[in-house]
Amino acid sequence: MASARLRIEKDLIGPILDLGGGGEGVIGQIYRQQAVVIDNRQEELDETPEGPEKLLMDAAELTFADGSFQHVTAFFSLMYMPHAVQAQAIIQAARVLRPGGSLQIWDAHIISAFPDPFFIDLDIDAAGTAIHTTYGILKEDGAQDCGHILRLCQDAGLRLAVRQDFDGWFYLRLLK
């Protein structure tokens, strides 16, 4: 099992859309009413702490108008999507971003998630709140890395601002 320690500062200004932000709702816990959290599973939204607006929605089929958000975040959520859905979710994220807005992605480097599942254990400092969680997947097309996700973002017209590769995970900030 991979493990990671990470820290997220509360430094985003403006409206935030958090893709796949159900469950622990890390971004929603940090930004509360500033965030709109979407997930395609109601039970994940039901587990999310109070604060952000929560909507049942598929990241690949966003119903928001173009340019609705200053920031879009994906915190260890792309790993749950098949590759074709990842590409469409990133295209949709780019569409709903305002000019100059950012897409921020935290996710795992996954060599394989089949036939054995992949797990990553996280200790998160979420702007001063300690969160411990484990994410895992079991799927045949589960392999991904920072380069794969970066190419999808660049294909969607986003430009790289920050790339950080860590042992087992990565962070990307891209601009529209």
Residue pairs with C-beta under 8 A, 6 or more apart in sequence:
1 119
1 120
1 121
1 134
2 108
2 109
2 118
2 119
2 120
2 121
2 167
2 168
2 169
3 120
3 121
3 122
3 123
3 168
4 120
4 121
4 122
4 123
4 166
4 167
4 168
4 169
5 122
5 123
5 124
5 125
6 106
6 122
6 123
6 124
6 125
6 166
6 169
6 171
7 124
7 125
8 26
8 27
8 30
8 106
8 124
8 125
8 126
8 127
9 127
10 30
10 31
10 127
12 31
12 34
12 70
12 71
12 102
13 70
14 34
14 69
14 70
14 71
14 98
14 101
15 34
15 35
15 36
15 68
15 69
15 70
15 71
16 27
16 31
16 34
16 35
16 36
16 69
16 70
16 71
16 72
16 73
17 35
17 36
17 38
17 62
17 64
17 68
17 69
17 71
17 72
17 73
17 93
17 96
18 25
18 27
18 28
18 31
18 35
18 36
18 37
18 38
18 52
18 72
18 73
18 74
18 75
19 38
19 59
19 72
19 73
19 74
19 77
19 78
19 89
19 93
20 38
20 39
20 40
20 59
20 74
20 75
20 77
20 78
20 80
20 81
21 27
21 28
21 35
21 37
21 38
21 39
21 48
21 52
21 73
21 75
21 77
22 37
22 39
22 41
22 43
22 44
22 45
22 46
22 47
22 48
22 54
23 39
23 44
23 47
23 48
23 133
24 47
24 48
24 131
24 133
25 37
25 47
25 48
25 49
25 51
25 52
26 75
26 124
26 126
26 131
26 133
27 35
27 37
27 52
27 73
27 75
28 35
28 37
28 48
28 49
28 51
28 52
28 54
29 49
29 51
29 126
29 129
29 131
30 126
30 127
30 129
31 51
31 52
32 51
32 52
33 51
33 52
33 53
34 52
35 51
35 52
35 53
36 52
36 53
36 55
36 69
37 45
37 48
37 52
37 53
37 54
37 55
38 54
38 55
38 56
38 57
38 59
38 62
39 45
39 48
39 54
39 56
39 57
40 56
40 57
40 58
40 59
41 56
42 56
45 54
45 55
45 56
48 54
57 63
59 74
59 77
59 81
59 85
59 89
59 92
59 93
60 81
60 85
60 88
60 89
60 92
61 88
61 92
62 92
62 93
62 95
62 96
64 96
65 96
66 95
66 96
67 96
67 97
67 98
67 99
67 101
68 96
68 98
69 96
69 97
69 98
69 101
70 97
70 98
70 101
70 102
71 97
71 101
71 102
71 103
71 104
72 93
72 96
72 97
72 101
72 102
72 103
72 104
73 103
73 104
73 105
74 89
74 93
74 103
74 104
74 105
74 106
74 107
75 106
76 106
76 107
76 108
76 120
76 122
76 135
76 169
77 107
78 86
78 89
78 105
78 107
78 144
78 149
79 107
79 108
79 110
79 118
79 135
79 137
79 142
79 144
80 137
81 89
82 139
82 141
83 141
83 144
83 148
86 144
86 149
86 152
87 152
87 155
87 156
90 103
90 149
90 152
90 153
90 155
90 156
90 158
91 156
93 103
93 156
94 103
94 153
94 156
94 157
94 158
94 176
97 103
97 176
98 176
99 176
100 175
100 176
101 175
101 176
102 161
102 173
102 174
102 175
102 176
103 153
103 158
103 172
103 173
103 174
103 175
103 176
104 171
104 172
104 173
104 174
105 149
105 153
105 170
105 171
105 172
105 173
105 174
106 169
106 170
106 171
107 144
107 149
107 169
107 170
108 118
108 120
108 135
108 144
108 168
108 169
108 170
109 144
109 145
109 146
109 165
109 168
109 169
109 170
110 118
110 137
110 142
110 143
110 144
110 145
111 118
111 143
112 118
112 142
112 143
113 137
113 138
113 139
113 140
113 142
113 143
114 138
114 139
114 140
114 142
116 138
117 136
117 137
117 138
118 136
118 137
118 138
118 142
119 134
119 135
119 136
120 134
120 135
120 136
120 168
120 169
121 132
121 133
121 134
122 131
122 132
122 133
122 134
122 135
123 130
123 131
123 132
124 130
124 131
124 132
124 133
145 170
146 163
146 165
146 170
146 172
149 170
149 172
150 160
150 163
150 172
153 160
153 172
153 174
154 160
154 174
157 176
158 174
158 175
158 176
159 174
159 175
160 172
160 173
160 174
161 173
161 174
161 175
162 171
162 172
162 173
163 170
163 171
163 172
164 170
164 171
164 172
